[in-house]
Amino acid sequence: MKVTEKLQNLLENEIIPDLEAAIDELFAKIDKAKNASKTDKDDLEEMRDMRTECFAMVEEIKRDEMDEEEAEELLEEFLDMKTEEKPE
């Protein structure tokens, strides 16, 4: 399996769904509070931007516009992030 395929799978099956769940959770928190803090609004915007970037990466892979080296760097970054966020 090519590195770009591994990256696409990780994005589509883990990263994007995790982001969407976190966005939904934060949006519900903001909606429930009726008056969101600046931090919550900033976090929500940051997550939405990241989700958009992830979708763009998937499209870039599908159009065969991402080289394997770039994909490998991104894959390592995402795997590191996933490892860091897991509770011990």
C-alpha positions in Angstrom: 0.0 0.0 0.0 1.3 3.4 -0.9 2.0 6.0 1.7 -0.6 8.3 0.1 -3.2 5.5 0.5 -2.3 5.0 4.1 -2.7 8.8 4.7 -6.0 8.9 2.9 -7.3 6.0 5.0 -6.2 7.6 8.2 -7.8 10.9 7.3 -11.1 9.4 6.1 -11.5 6.7 8.8 -10.0 8.4 11.9 -8.9 12.0 11.7 -11.9 13.6 10.0 -14.5 11.6 12.0 -12.7 12.4 15.2 -12.6 16.1 14.2 -16.3 16.0 13.3 -17.2 14.4 16.7 -15.1 17.0 18.5 -16.8 19.9 16.5 -20.2 18.5 17.3 -19.4 18.2 21.0 -18.0 21.7 21.2 -20.9 23.1 19.2 -23.4 21.4 21.6 -21.5 22.9 24.6 -21.6 26.3 23.0 -25.2 26.0 22.1 -26.1 24.8 25.6 -24.2 27.6 27.3 -26.0 30.2 24.9 -23.0 32.4 25.4 -19.7 30.9 24.2 -16.4 31.9 25.5 -13.8 33.3 23.1 -11.7 30.2 23.7 -14.5 27.9 22.7 -15.2 29.9 19.6 -11.5 30.0 18.7 -11.3 26.2 19.3 -14.3 25.6 17.1 -13.0 27.7 14.3 -9.6 26.0 14.6 -11.2 22.5 14.4 -13.3 23.5 11.4 -10.2 24.9 9.6 -8.3 21.6 10.3 -11.2 19.6 9.0 -11.2 21.7 5.8 -7.5 21.1 5.4 -8.0 17.4 5.9 -10.6 17.3 3.2 -8.3 19.2 0.9 -5.5 16.7 1.5 -7.8 13.8 0.6 -8.8 15.6 -2.6 -5.1 16.2 -3.4 -4.4 12.5 -2.9 -7.4 11.5 -5.1 -6.1 13.8 -7.9 -2.7 12.2 -7.5 -1.2 15.6 -6.7 0.6 14.6 -3.5 4.0 13.0 -3.6 4.9 10.1 -1.4 7.5 12.1 0.6 4.9 14.8 1.6 2.4 12.1 2.4 4.9 10.3 4.6 5.7 13.5 6.6 2.0 14.2 7.1 1.2 10.6 8.0 4.0 10.7 10.7 2.6 14.0 12.1 -0.9 12.6 12.3 0.2 9.4 13.9 2.2 11.4 16.4 -0.8 13.5 17.2 -3.0 10.4 17.6 -0.4 8.8 20.0 -0.1 12.0 22.1 -3.8 12.4 22.6 -4.5 8.8 23.9 -4.9 8.7 27.6 -2.5 6.5 29.6 
